[in-house]
């Protein structure tokens, strides 16, 4: 695929203006020095324990997420436009979540078919009518942005349940500053290291009404979770306690954690556990990860969960095509960031088109995540395509299809040297009293030549993301 947008070069030899200084620096670097820096980064990441457990890995080993030392650079003007679009989108998504768990005006207006929401596996009837602090459901959103065509930005998906990856954004920046301090002296790179402070401020603002000095905790399913490093990292960076379900209990609709000094009330839980496992009394009775009667405490308004129970319905891939309509409905504005054109296989004509063009499309399970349950038509063998066709036919409403975008590429160090590799960007958007974010996000890179799958669970790597200040 040669028609992709190159982040660094406007043509084979012409460096884009915001990459000029970095390009000059890169041209002066000896390959053995760069290789030495890469090895140093890997050693440090391994020492710190920055690992990721890969689902389906039969050996159960944790791996380093490959880190590439060539940054992805975005000009301040481009970032400003992206930021406005992200604020608009996440604001509308929060309004949508409040609406569907209360008046359901968007369903009554026929903008979204009611069955798309009320029969969605991620919709939680138990949250109907429950008021959450400041009407914020998705306090932390990870919105996946891709660049295609002549450089236009598109939203690929919204992650509103337990979006991960921010620890890698922070550690990548720390690593680059350690390895290449001269680059930071010569570039005006917007900082990201204040994210934990911003996150803590955001979580504290989500406390139940009347709580002036809230106790915030990070709730993890435990050390065997693939993102456990991030859970522990964020708790440590914010200076709050990392807890598991067994460390907490509910008494009189109030959540307490066990401490060496006796029970202590918990006001805000930054939970990194899926809805199903949060409360064995309300959801899965076999869950040993949750806190019995946690939903009762939420219902009574005595504790806030970030993100709220039931946010998954808004990031379901079957709901994604309606986000531009949500923006128009709730904000009376046109979307600033475009969706990728999407075919909904539950629709007869979309299904027919998808089945006729499987070899050219990307097909995704509506509940899928992490790069699993998808078909990248142009990169798949005929046998894979035919097997996937049968899966779609068996459950059409379980799939959407999209054109195969020529994702933008960024120069990346690979075994053969420097070569373009496809990337995306996950900015982290915090919603509280205001909607805020640090400049940048996690750039993920598909390390295999020609691959469009950037997910770390599928062998992708990461880069530092620089927003160049004026």
N, C-alpha and C positions, 0 to 999 in steps of 0.2 A: 504494500500500500504506500505509494509515493506521493499522494496528494494531501498529506497531512500538513497542518500548520506547525512550523518549527518555532519554538519559543525564543531561541537565541539568534537564529539566522533568518533574514528576510529573503535571502537567496543563498546559493551554495557557499559563497564566500563573504557575504555582507552581514556584519553583526548588527543586530538591532541596537538603537541608541542606548537603551537602558542596560544593555549587556556590554557596552564598549569597554569600560574599565575592567570588568571581570574577564572579558575575552582577551584583553592585552595581558593580564596577569597569567591566565591559563596557558597562553602560548609560550610563556617563559619558563614554565615548570618542567623539570626533567621527569621522565617517566618513573625512574627509580625512587625519586622523592615522593611522588604521589602514591606509589605502591607502599612505601614505608608508612605514610600517613593513613592509608586504608587499613593496614595491619594494626597500627596503633589504635585506631577507632574500634576495630573488632575486639581487640584485647580489653579495652576499657569497658565496652558494652557487656562483654562476657563477665568481667569482674563485678560490675554493678548489678548484673542479673537481669538485664533488659531482654527478656525472652518472650516468646509467643508459642503456646501449645497449638499444634496444628490438628484440627479436627480430622478424624479418620486415619491419623498416623498410627499404624498398628504397634509401633515401638513405643508410642506414648512419650516420645522425647520432646523436650522444649528446644526451640531453635531461635537463633538470633534472627531478627528481621533484617535483611541486608540493607546496609546504609550506604548511599551514594554521596560522594563528597562534592559533586557539582550541583550547586543550588539551583532551584527554580526561582527566577527573578520576575517580579511583577511591578510595573510602574505604578506610582502613587495614584495617578488619575484613573487607571483601570481598576485599582483596588477600591477607590471611592465609589465608582459605579457599582461594583460588585456588592459592596457593603450596603448601599441603599437598597439594592434588590433583595439581599438576604434579610434585612430588617423587615421589608414589606412582606416577604413570603412567610417568615416565622410568625409575624404578628397575625397574619390571616389564619395560619394553621392553629394557633392558640385560640382564636375566636371560633374557629370551626369546632374544635374539641369542646369548648364550653357549650356551644350551641347544640351539638348532638347529644350531650348529656343533660340538656335542659329543654329549651323550647323546640329544638329541631326545625328551626325556620327554613334552613336550606333544603331540608327534605320536603317540607310542606310546599315550598316554592317549586319543587320538581327539578331543581338544579342537579341534584344527585339522586339516582333511584334509591328509595328507602332500603330496599333489600341489599344494596351494595354495602350499606353501613350496618343495619340492624341484624343482618345474618352473617356479618363478617366475623371470622374466628377471633379477631383482635378486639372486637367491641365487647365491653364489659357492662352488661345490664346492671350489675351491682353498683356501678358508679352513677346510675341515672338519678338526677336530682341532688347529688352531693355537691356542696359548694367547696371549692378549694381556694386557698389563700390568693387573693388578688386575681382570681380567675385564670391563673397561669397553670397550664398542664405540662407543657414541655419547657422546663427551665433550662435544659441543655439540649441543643439540637446540633447534629452533625450533618451538614448539607453537602452532598457530593456534587461538585462542579466539574464539568469537562469543557474543553475548548475544541471546536471543530470548524469545518469550512474554512473561511478566511480569517478565523480567529475569534468567532462569536462564542460567548459563554452560554452553556446550557446547564440546567439542573438535571442531573441523572437520577438522583433519588434523595429523599428526606429520611434521616435517621432520628427518630424521636423516642425510641424506647430506652436503650442504654448505650448511646453512641460511644465508641471507644476510639483511641488513637491519640488523644491529646498529650499523653505522657511522652510519646515518641516525637511529637512536635517540639516539646520543651527540651528533651534530651538531645535531639538533633541539633538544635540551636546551641546548646551548651557545648556539644562536641565540636561544632564548626568554630566557635569562638576560641576553644582550646587549641585546635589544630592550626588555625589560620588567623591569629589575632591581627595580622597586617591587613587582611581584607576588611575587617570591621573598622579599622582606623581610616581606611580610604573610601569606604562606602557609608552613606547615611541609611542604615538599615533599621526599620521600625522594630522596637523591642516586642518580645512575646513573653518574657519571663515573669511578668506580673499577672499572668493568667490565674494562678492559684489564689491570689488575693482577690481578683475579680470574681472568681467562682465562689469563694467563701462569702464575699459581700452579697452576691446574688442569692446564695442558699439562705443566709441569715434573713434576707428580705422576704423569704418565703415562709417565715415562721407563722404559726397561728396567731390570730389577733390577740393583742394584750401581752405578748411575750416580748420583753424589751431586751433581754440578753439570752438569746436562744442557744441551746446545746445542739450542735450539728455533729452527725456521725456519717461515716461512709460504710455502707453495708455490702459485704462481699459474700459470694457463695463459698469462698475458701481458696486455699492455695492451689488447688487443682484446676481452677478456672483458667481459661486461656489468657485472660486479661488481668490476672491477679497482680502482676507487677504494677499495672496502672492503678489499681485500687489502693494498694499500699503506698504507692508513690504520691498520689493526690492527697490521701489522708495525712501523710507526713508533711507534705508541702503546705497544707492548710493548717496544720497543727491541731487536727481533730482526731478522734478515736476511730480506728478501723474495727468494725464489729462483724460478727456473724449472727445469724438468726438466734442461735442458742445463747448468745450473750444478752438477749433482750427478752422482756416479757411485758404483757399488758395487764394492768390492774385499774379498774374503774375507768375504762376507756382511755387510759393514759399509758404511754410507752415508757418503760424504764430500762436502763442497762445496768448490768451487775458490775460493780466496781469493788475494789478492796476496801473502800470506805462505805460500802452499802449501796443500795439502789440510787440511781441518778436519773432524773427525768430526761427524756430525749424529745426534742421539739421538731427537728428537721432530719430526715433520713435521705441521704444521697444514695439511692439504692442502685446496685449494679446486678440485680437479680430480676429475671423475667417475671411478669405478672403471675403466671401459673404457680410459682413457687413461693410467693410472698406470705401467704396465709393459708395453712392447711385447713382451717375452719371454713374459709370462703371459696377456695379454689381447689387445688389438688390435695386431697387428704393424705396422700403418701409423701408429701414434701417434708423433708427434714431440714430444709434450708431456711424456712420462713419463721414467722412469729405468729402463733395462734392469736386470733382476734385483732390482728393489726388493722383489718378493714374497719372494724367497729370503732377503733380510735380515729381513723381517717374520717369516718362518717360523723363522728361526734365533734370533728374540728379540733382535736387535741394534738394532732401531729400532721406534719406535711411531708409528702413524699416527692422527691425530685428524681426522675420525672413521675408525674401522677400515674396511678393505675389507669389503664385504658388508652394511653397515648398511641399505642401501636396501630390503632385503626387509621390514624392519619398518615402513617408512613407505609401502609400496605400498598403494594404495587398496583392493586386494582383501583385504589383511590387516587393515586398519583396523577392520572390524566385530568382530574377535576380540580387540582390546586389552582390553575389560572382562573377557573370559575369562582373559586372561593375568594380570591383576591378581588374580583369584580363585585361579588355579592356583599362582602363585609366591608370593603374599603372604598368601593366605587372608584377604583383605579385600574388602569391597565397594568398587567404584569411587566415588571422591569426585566426579569430573567425569564427566558423561555424554557419551556419543557422540551424534551426530545419528543418528536411525533410518536404517538403510541397507538398500537392496534390492540383492542380489547377482544380477546378470543371468545368471550361470552356473547359477543355480537356476531350474528350470522355472516354478515359481509366481511367483517374483520377476520373472522376465522377462515373464511374461504381464501382471502388474500394471503394470510399467514401460511396456510398449508401449501399454497401454490408457489410461495417464495421463500421457503425455509432455508434454502442454501444462501440467501442474501441477508437474512435477518438475525437479530439477537432475540432469543425467546427466553423469558424469565418466569419462574414460578411466582405467583403473587405474594406468597408468604416466605419466599426464599431470601437468603442473606449470605454475605460472605463469599459470593462468587459461586455458590453451590446451586444446583437445580436450574442451570441455565444452558442454553445452546448458543454457541457463536457459529452461525451457519457457515460463513466463508472459511472458518478454520476447522470444520468438522468433516469427518469421513462420511461417505454416503450411508454406511450402516448406522452410524450415530444419528444421522438426520432421520432415517426411517424409524429408528427406535423411539426417537423423541416425538415423531409424528403420532405414533400410537398413544403416547402419554397424553398428548394434547387432545386427541380424539376422545380419549376416555374421560377427560375432565376439562372441557374447554374453558370453563370459568376460572380455572386455576392458573391461567397463563395470560401474559401480555407479550406483545412483540414490538420491536423497534428496529429502525434501520441501523445497519452497522456503521457507526460513526467513525470517521478517520480521526481518532483522538489526537490532540496535539502531542508533539514529542519534544524532549529536552535532551541535550547531550548528556550521556551517562557513561561512567567507566564500566566496561565489561571486559571479559577475558581478552578480546581481540584489540582492546584499546578504547578510544572514545567513539561512541556511536549513538544515534538517536534512539530513544525508547519512549513508548507512549506513557502518558501520565494523567492523573486527575488531581483534584484538590478537595480536601475536606476542611472547610472553615468551621469553627465551633462557635455557635451563636447562643448567648446567654440571655434569658428573658427573666426580668424581675421588675423593679420599679421602672427600668428602661430596658431596651434591647441593646446589648453591647457585645463586642467581640475584640479579641486582640488581632492586630493586622497580620494576616497570613492564614496558616492552617497547616494541615498535614498533606504534603504532596506524596502520593503513592506512585510507584513506577513499575511497569511490567518489564521485567528483566529479560524475558525471552524475546528474541527478534521477531517482530511482527505481532506479538501477543497484545491483546487489548484488555486482558484481565489483570488488574493491578492489585487485587486483594492479597494481603499478607498471608492469608490462609491458603492461597493458591500459588505461593512462591514469589509474590511481588515484594518490592523493596520500598524504601522511603528516602526522601530528600528534605533538606532544609528549605524553607520557603521564605524568600526575602521580599518584603515590600519596600521599595526604594522611596524614601522620603524626599521631598523636593528641597 
